[in-house]
């Protein structure tokens, strides 16, 4: 038996099978609310209002089954104006593309997707476009999407990303006044999950040990098999370093030119997953940490993307805190850069002890009005409506402990101390908006490296451009794979000890 769902605003009608999960219905209609946990009922963020025979009430879409006709009122879009990072460190381009025609470069991030249209003569950017990853309703992080794919929604995930990429192709071509049929080469970088889902591949290899990569060498394929509008283009497939370190990381290595740099160079790219590469003399090591979800808001009570209404910076004054809100309006949540600032400020003010516990207000008279309890848990108020919980602080500690442990263990593997790292390159949106002093204050990055940190922006996107422009770069990725040693952190004997130590503030 079919039921009718009326989706507001807009009044769109969508059919649902009796007993079908409401979140799945909304995903099918491309109207799903944020569901960072992938629809497991853990994050509590896929809230919608429904009207049926029982009246109007607020429910979690992922925990609601459709048994009768209903109206669904979606939340107002409080995240318009999401900051999507387009610019990155631009290495000199060599023009020797694999085929004639205009060039396209894609960076498929777990959170955002960016598309660049380039001139085949000089690599100059003709236009660009970006969007939030349309797979987001299936989960904010890679693990959630892998779980959805394994449970039978792989085709839906593949359809979502391909349709999103097609819309970006249309947009960049219309802006530049060209036809998609004029595209000769399209390069795509992304983490292994994003790449495999785009290519329509199963992701079971990422769901269980040993997390072996599937894309082990570079290739070029007819683009129209994946993106039908690109009737005359070759698709460049970039290999992965490991199951959770992908072509986007290779893109960062290419554009940063870190392999040829003098000294010991660390590249850190923190998205919904954290990938790191360390170069020491003629050796390179890479690792991955599941740190990003908390830092991008997925596991934080008021966590959100860097969009209008997000607290993005927090500073400590003599007797209080100042917060800055993107868009200059009322705070409705906090994004990753604000979260790191807030924890650093709370640590400096003595609100947090070394173990990350929020202190009582008895000995902190200036902040006593901000410290309280909610549902049996101690909280610290940043504004009237936005607060951090003790669990939020714990999530930050786990994230920063994993990243710091990864840096320490890579350095140990390559025979140096962390203080011997000469340069730190921060890639990605989180790194670009992060206050490096705050990151070092809480130990997300080693304090000894604070003065050696540079921001390189969307280095993965810049690497994708290089791949589209010069055929030799694709072959170079295969050679890089032979050089980079992958560290499976969890299997290292000293990881748990190192991780626990680095959780302290």
N, C-alpha and C positions, 0 to 999 in steps of 0.2 A: 504494500500500500504506500502511495506517495503522499507526502505532506508538502505544503507550500510555505516557504520562508520569505517574508517581505523584509528586505534589508534597508534600514534607514541610517543616514539620509539618502535620498535618491529614489526609494521605492522599488528597487530592483527585486524581481521575483525569482526565486531559486527553488527547484524541487529537491526534496530529500526523501530518502527511504525511511520508513518508520523504524525508529531505534538507532538511526545513524548519528554519529558524533557531530555536534554542532560546529566544532572547530574545523573538521574536515569539510563540512558543507561550505563554510565561509572561505576556506582555502580554495576550493573549487571555483568559487565565485570571484576570486581575487579580492576579497574584502576581509581577510583574516586579521584580527588584532595581533599585536605582538605576543609571541609565545616563546620566550627565550629558552624555556626548558624543553621545548619540542612537543608540548602537549601532555606532559606527565603529571600535571597538577601540583608541581613543586614551587614554581616561581610566583604564582598568584597574579600574573599580569595580563592574562587574556580575558579581562573583565568586559562583559557586555550586559546591556539591559535587554530583557526579553518580555514580551507581552503575550500571554496565552490565557487559557481558561482559569488559571490560578492567580491572574493579575500581573502587575508589572514588578519585576524584581531584578536585582543584579546577580549574575552567575559567572562562573568560570566556563568559558566556551568549551574547553577541553574536557570538562567533567559533566557536560550536559548532553543528554540524548534527546533526539527529536521524536516526540510521540503524537504531536498534533500540529496543526497550522499555528504559526506564531509570527510576531514581528520581532526583529532584532535591531536594537539601537546601538550602533557602533560608537565608541568613545570619540570625542572631538580630537582632531589631530593636533596634539600638543607638541609634536616634534617636527613641525615644518621648519625649513631652514637648516636642516641637518648639514653640518660641515663635512664635505667630502673633499679629501685631499687630492689635488690634481698634479701639482708641481713636485718635481723631484730633482735630485742631482743629475745634471745632464753631462754625460761624458761625450767627447767628440764623436760625431757620427761618421761612419764610412759608408758610402752608398754603393752597394753591390747586391741589390735584392734578388731573391730567387726567381722571380718572374716579373714581367712587365705589368705596369698599371699602378694605380694609387695603392697606398699601404695603410693597413689597419693594425692597431695594437690594442689588445685588451688586457686589463688586469682584473681578474675575477677574485675579489676579496670575499671573505665570508660575510662581511657587513655591507660592502659597497662594490659596485662594478664601474670601471672607468674605461672609456673607449676613445682612442685618438685616431684621427685621420691625418695621414702624412703625405707630403709631396714625394714622388719617387726621384726627383732631381736632387734635392738637398736635404730631405728629411724634415723640412719645415712643417710645423703643425698647421694644417688647414682648418681644422675645427676639432672640438672635443665635446663629449657629453658624459654624464654620469647618472647613477641612480643607486638607491638602496637595493641590495641583493633581493630579488623577488622570492628567494627561497626562505627568507627570514621567518614567515609564519610557521615553518616546519622546525624552527629552533634557532636560537641566536648563535649557537656555537657549532663547531664541526661534529662533535660527538652526538648532539641531538639529531642532526641531519643524517648521520650515519645510521642511527637507530631507526629513524623513520624509513630510510631506504631499505634496510634489512627487513623491516616489518611489512614491506610491500608497496612503499610509496616512491620507489626510485624513479619510475617513469614520470610521476608528477613533478618530482624535483628537477629532472632533466628538462621536461617541457617548460617549467617556470624559468630556468636560467636561459634556455635558448630563445624563448619569446622575449625575455628582457634584453638579451643581446641584439636581437633583430630590431627591437625598438630603438636601441642606441645607434645601430647602423643607419637606420632611416633618418634619425635626427642629425647625425654628423654629415651625412651625404646631402641632405636638404640644405643645411647651413652653408655648405661649400659649393652647392650647385652642381653636384656630380651624381652619377647613377651608381648603385651598388655593383652593377655589372662591370664598372671600370676598375674595381678593386682587383689587384693581382696577387697580393700576399696579405694574409692575416696571421698575426702572432698572438698567442694566448698564454698568459702565465696565471698561475693560481696555486693554491695548496693542493695536495694530492686528491682530497675529497672533492674540491670544486672542479678540478680537471676531469676526474673520472665521471662525475655526474654530468658535466657538459658533454663528454664524449659518449654518454649513454652506457657506461660500464658499471658493473656491479661494484660495490664498495665493501664486500665481505672481508677483503684483505685488511681493511682498516678497523674491523670490529673485534679482532682477536689477535693474540700473540702469534707470530712474531711481527705483525704489522708490516709485512714486506711490501715494497713498492711494486706497482704493476708497470708503470711507464719507466723503463730502465734505460732507454736510449731515444735519441731524437728521431723525428720522422716528419714527413710532409704528406698531407692527404688532400683529396678534393674537398674544399670548404663547403660546397653545396650540399654534401651529405649531412652536414650538421647545421649550417646556416643557409637555408635555401636561396636567400636573396643574393648570395655571393656566387653567382653562376660561373665566374671565370677565375676564381681565386684558389690559391694553395693555402692550406691551413698548416701552420708550423706547430708541431707537438713538441713541447720542451720536456725533458725527462725530470724525474724526481730524485732527490738525494736519498730519501728514506720514506717510510710510510707517513710520517707527519712533518717532513721537511721537503717542500716541493719546488716547482718551477718558479714560484714567486721569489723564493730565497735565492735561487740562481740568478734571477733578474736583478736582485739587489747586489749580488756579488759582481755581476757584469758592470752595472752602471756606476758602482762605487769605485771600481778598479782596485779593490782592496788587495787582490793577489799581487799586483805590481807595486804596491805602496811600500815604503821603507818603514821599518819598525814593526812592532806587534800591534795588529789592528783587530778590534772587536766590532762586529756588526750585530745590532740587536733590533729585531722587528717584532714589536708586540702588537698583535691584533687580537682576534678571539683565541688565537694560539700564539705562543711566543717562540720564535725561531732565532737562533744565534749561530754565528760563524766566527771563529777565531783563527787568525793567520799569525803564525810564529815562524819567521824565517821562510823555509820552503815547505812548511807543513800547514795544513788547514784541518780544523775539526768543526763539526756542526752538531747541534742538539736541538731538541724541542721540549717545551714545557707547557702544560695545560694551565696557563696563567691568565690568559686574556679575558675569559668570560666575566670574572669579577671586575677587572679593570675597565671593561666596556659596559659594566652595569648589569649584566645578566643575573648576578647572584646578590645584588645589593638592593636593600629594601626600597630605596627611592632611585635606584640606578637607571640611567637612560643614556642614549647616545648624545654626542656633542651637538645639541640642537637648541632651538629657542626654548628658554625656560630652564636650561640646565646650568647648575652652578659649575663653572669651569675653573675658577681660581679662588683660593681662600688664603688670606694673609692674617698674621697675628699682629695686633696693635699692642699698645702698652697694657691695656686691661680688657681687651675684647678681641673678637674676630671680625674681619671684613670679608664679605663674599661678593663675587662678581657673577652676574647671571648673563648668559648669552641672550642677546636681544634686549637687554636692559630692563626686562619686565619682571614679573613675579616668579620666584623660584618654584618649580614643580618637581625637580629632581636634581641629580648630581651625575656628572659624567666622569670619566677616568682621571683626567687631569685635575679636576676639582677634588676628587677622592684622595689622590696622593697628597695634594696640598693640605687638605683637611687633616689627614692623619699626621703629617709632618708638623702642622701647627699645634695640634693637640699634644703631640709628644713634647714639643718645645715648652708648652705652657704647663706641663706636668699633669695634664688631664689623662694621659695614657702613661702607664708605667712600662718598664722594659718588656714585660710579657704581653703588653697590649691591652691590659685591663683598664676600663674606664673607672677613674677614681670617684669617690663620693665628693659632694660639694662642700663638706665640712672644712677642709683645708684649702679650698679654692673659692674664696668668697666672690672673686670677680666673675667666675663662671658658674656659680651655684645655680643660677636661674636657668642655665642651659642643660643641666644634668638632671635626669629623672628616670622613671621606669615606665615601660609600656609592655603589657602582657607578660609581666614577670621578668622582663629583660631590661638591663640598664641601657639608657640612650643618651645621646648628646645632640642637642638641637642646633642646627646651623641657621635655620630661619624658623618662623612660626609654623611652617608646614612641612619642612624637610629636616629629617634627623638621621643620624647614624646609630645603628644598633651595635651591641657587643658582637653579634654575629657578623655584621658588616666588617668590623675591624678584623675579625678572625679571617674572613675571606681575603682581605688585603694581605694579611700576614702570610697566608698560604701561597698566594700568588707571588708575592715578592720573595718568599723563601725559596720557591722553585726556580725563579729566574736567577737569584743570587747564587744558588747552589750550582746551577748549570754553568754559570760563568766561572766559578771556582774550580769545578771539576774539569772543564775544558782546559783551563790554564794548567792544572795539574797534569792532564794527559799530555800536553805539549811541552811540559818541563819548565814552566815559569810560574812565578807568583803573580797574583792579580795586580799588584802594584807595578809590575813590569810591563803592563799593557800601555802602549804609548798613545793610542787614539781609540775613542769609542764613537761609532757611527750609529745614530738613532734613526731608524727608518720607520715609515708608516705614519698614519694619522696620530696615533697615540703618542709616539715619540716626538712628533712635530709640535704638539700642544703642551707637552709635559714640561713642568718646571724642573730642570735638572738638579737644582739645589734640594728641592723637596725629595726627589727620588733618591738622592745620595743620603739625605738626612735619615730616612727610614730604612736604608739598606737595600732598596730595590736595585740600585747600582752601587758598587763598592765606593765608599766615601773617598778613598784615595784617588779615584779617577775623576772627581768632580770638575776639575779644570781642563779636562781632555776630551770633553764631549762635544760632538758636532751633530747637527740635524741635517739629514739628507732627503727628507720628504718622501714622496712616493717613488722610492728607488726601484720598486718592482715594476711600476709602469714605465719608468725610464729604461729599464732593462728590456721590457717588451718592445719598445721603440727600436732599440739597437738590434734586436733579433729580426724585426721586420725589414730594417734597412740593409743589413749586411748578412749574407748567407753564411759567412765564416763564423759568425757568433753562434749559430745553431750547432755547428760542428764543435765549437769551443766548449759548449755545455757538456758534451760527452767527455771531453778531456778533463773538465773540472770534476766530474763525477769520480774519475779514477783517482783524483788527488785528495778529495775531501773525506776525512774519516768521520763516520757517524757514531755518536755516543748515545746508546740507549741508557739514559740516566737511571731509570728505575732498576736496571739490572746491575748497576755498579755497586760494589760492596759498601762504599762509603756514602752513598746517596742519602739514605735516611738520616744518618747522623748530621751530614752537611745541611740537609733541608731543615731539620729541627733547629739547628744552631742559627740558621739564617732567618727563621721566623721571628726571632726576637727583634724588638725595636731598639 
